[in-house]
């Protein structure tokens, strides 16, 4: 069975003048990621969303969100 160690052993024998070519080839095998600019724009669209909320309401919101997360994700799941 082929493992990463087998591949690394082969790679160490690649001549230095071919490393750039090897890097480009390996990079071409990776799955194409979604355009990160789109994700960045979606995330940044929320910036300043709480700016019109007073401090008490914002604190209440943050505390409620933390409590909800603890309730949802910090629990034992029986198998």
Secondary structure, DSSP 8 states (H G I E B T S, - for coil): ---HHHHHHHHTTS-GGGHHHHHHHHHHHS-----HHHHHHHHHTTTTTTTTS-HHHHHHHHHHHHHHHHHHHSS----
